Amino acid sequence: MEVRSKIWLAVDGETVFGSGREALFKAIDRLGSINKAARDINISYRKALSYIQLMEQRLGKKLVERQTGGLNGGGASLTDDAREFMQKYEMLEEGVNEMIDRKFSEVFGNGQSSG
């Protein structure tokens, strides 16, 4: 038996960041394109762009630099603010998971259940 948790950040009750948007950011960073990143995580380009615009609006920071297409095509890259935000989110997630694991062990023992 194991414990699982999901962490997301919200501003005024509206989701700003969580595991799905983290996956989008990592895919943009890896692939250099919002369109390719969206396909990689199985969402539409429109939805990916909407997530980015809402995050930028709610956080008041530019998170993704976008270059429109042309002869060589467009592209996208994460800003330093986005990288810092992702790093902080990952630190938070790791810390929360450590606390949850400790509490789980305290309550349930070493993962053994009697029934």
C-alpha positions in Angstrom: 0.0 0.0 0.0 1.2 3.5 -0.7 -0.1 7.0 -0.4 -0.5 9.4 -3.3 -1.2 13.1 -3.4 -1.6 15.9 -6.0 -0.5 19.5 -5.5 -1.7 22.5 -7.4 -1.4 26.2 -6.9 -4.3 28.6 -7.2 -4.8 32.3 -7.3 -8.2 33.5 -6.2 -9.5 29.9 -6.4 -8.3 29.5 -10.0 -5.7 26.9 -10.8 -2.4 28.4 -11.8 0.0 25.4 -11.8 0.0 21.7 -11.1 1.4 18.5 -12.5 -0.3 18.9 -16.0 1.1 22.4 -16.5 4.4 21.3 -15.2 4.4 18.5 -17.9 3.6 21.2 -20.5 6.5 23.4 -19.4 8.9 20.5 -19.4 7.8 19.5 -22.9 8.1 23.1 -24.1 11.6 23.2 -22.6 12.5 19.8 -24.2 10.9 20.3 -27.6 11.2 24.1 -28.2 7.6 24.4 -29.4 4.2 24.8 -27.8 2.5 22.8 -30.6 4.9 19.9 -30.3 4.7 20.1 -26.5 0.9 20.0 -26.6 1.0 16.9 -28.9 3.5 15.3 -26.6 1.2 15.6 -23.5 -2.0 14.9 -25.5 -3.7 18.2 -25.3 -4.7 20.7 -28.1 -2.5 23.6 -29.0 -5.4 25.9 -28.1 -5.6 24.4 -24.6 -1.8 24.6 -24.1 -1.8 28.3 -25.2 -4.8 29.0 -23.0 -2.9 27.5 -20.0 0.1 29.6 -20.7 -1.8 32.8 -21.1 -3.8 32.2 -17.9 -0.7 31.4 -15.9 1.0 34.5 -17.2 -2.0 36.7 -16.4 -2.6 35.3 -12.9 1.1 35.4 -11.9 1.8 38.7 -13.7 5.0 37.3 -15.3 6.0 36.3 -18.8 6.6 32.5 -18.6 7.0 31.4 -22.3 8.8 33.4 -25.0 7.0 32.7 -28.3 8.4 33.2 -31.8 5.9 33.1 -34.6 6.4 30.8 -37.6 8.1 31.8 -40.8 10.5 30.2 -43.1 12.2 28.2 -40.3 9.0 27.8 -38.3 8.3 29.3 -34.9 9.4 28.2 -31.5 9.0 28.7 -27.8 11.2 28.7 -24.7 10.7 29.1 -21.0 11.7 32.4 -19.4 14.0 32.5 -16.4 10.9 33.3 -14.3 9.2 30.1 -15.5 12.3 28.0 -14.7 12.5 29.6 -11.2 8.7 29.0 -10.7 9.0 25.4 -11.8 12.0 24.8 -9.5 10.1 26.2 -6.5 7.0 24.1 -7.3 9.2 21.0 -7.5 10.8 21.9 -4.1 7.3 22.4 -2.6 6.1 19.1 -4.1 9.1 17.2 -2.8 8.7 18.7 0.7 5.0 17.9 0.9 5.5 14.3 -0.3 8.2 13.8 2.3 5.8 15.0 5.0 3.0 12.8 3.7 5.3 9.7 3.5 6.4 10.3 7.1 2.8 10.6 8.3 1.8 7.6 6.3 4.5 5.5 7.9 3.6 6.8 11.3 -0.1 5.9 10.8 0.2 2.7 8.8 3.6 1.4 9.8 5.9 0.0 7.1 3.3 -0.3 4.5 1.9 -3.5 6.0 -1.8 -3.8 6.4 -3.7 -6.4 8.3 -6.6 -6.6 6.1 
